[in-house]
Amino acid sequence: MPQIIPIRDLKNTSEISQMCHESKEPIYITKNGYGDMVIMSMETYKEKMYILDVYDKLNAAETQLSEGKVLDAQKALKSVREKYNV
């Protein structure tokens, strides 16, 4: 369940840092009752960015597949082996 805290609670930086590391989820900050910011630990940020990168690559691969931009696996391996003398 997402944690939501008011912006005035950001004064307790050590407590907020601990919350970020314990929850391993983003913490939503509100200002005057409306969403304003999101904070998270570096570990959580790196994980989210990694997953986003994977989804981007999968999307690109699906686009190439639907456009017919594919190679025969055996021909591609043969080409790589010839190029690198493997």
C-alpha positions in Angstrom: 0.0 0.0 0.0 1.5 3.4 -0.9 2.6 5.7 1.8 1.4 9.2 1.6 2.7 12.0 3.8 2.2 15.8 3.9 5.1 18.0 2.9 5.5 19.4 6.4 6.7 16.0 7.5 9.8 16.3 5.3 11.5 18.1 8.2 12.2 14.7 9.7 14.8 13.7 7.1 16.2 10.7 9.0 12.8 9.3 9.6 11.8 9.8 5.9 15.0 8.1 4.8 14.3 5.2 7.0 10.8 4.9 5.7 12.1 4.9 2.1 14.5 2.1 2.8 12.1 0.0 4.8 9.2 0.2 2.4 11.2 -0.3 -0.8 8.4 1.6 -2.5 8.0 5.3 -3.5 6.6 7.6 -0.9 4.1 10.2 -2.1 4.3 13.8 -0.8 1.2 16.0 -0.7 0.9 19.7 -0.5 -2.4 21.3 0.5 -4.0 17.8 0.1 -2.8 17.3 -3.5 0.0 15.2 -4.9 3.2 17.1 -5.2 6.3 14.9 -5.2 7.5 11.3 -5.0 10.6 10.2 -3.1 12.3 6.8 -2.9 15.6 5.2 -2.0 18.4 4.9 -4.6 18.0 1.1 -4.6 14.3 1.4 -5.4 15.0 4.0 -8.1 17.6 1.8 -9.8 15.3 -1.1 -9.7 12.4 0.9 -11.2 14.7 2.3 -13.9 16.0 -1.2 -14.7 12.5 -2.6 -15.1 11.5 0.4 -17.3 14.6 -0.2 -19.5 13.6 -3.9 -19.9 10.0 -2.9 -20.9 11.4 -0.4 -23.4 13.6 -3.1 -25.0 10.7 -5.5 -25.1 8.5 -2.9 -26.8 11.2 -2.2 -29.4 11.6 -5.9 -30.1 7.8 -6.4 -30.5 7.7 -3.4 -32.9 10.6 -4.9 -35.0 8.8 -8.3 -35.0 5.5 -6.8 -36.2 7.3 -4.9 -38.9 9.0 -8.1 -40.1 12.5 -6.9 -39.2 13.8 -10.3 -38.1 16.6 -12.5 -39.1 16.9 -16.2 -39.4 18.7 -17.4 -36.3 21.1 -19.7 -38.1 22.0 -17.1 -40.6 22.6 -14.5 -37.9 24.8 -16.9 -35.9 26.8 -17.8 -39.0 27.3 -14.1 -39.8 28.6 -13.4 -36.3 30.9 -16.5 -36.3 32.4 -15.4 -39.7 32.8 -11.8 -38.5 34.7 -12.8 -35.3 36.3 -16.0 -36.6 34.7 -18.1 -33.9 
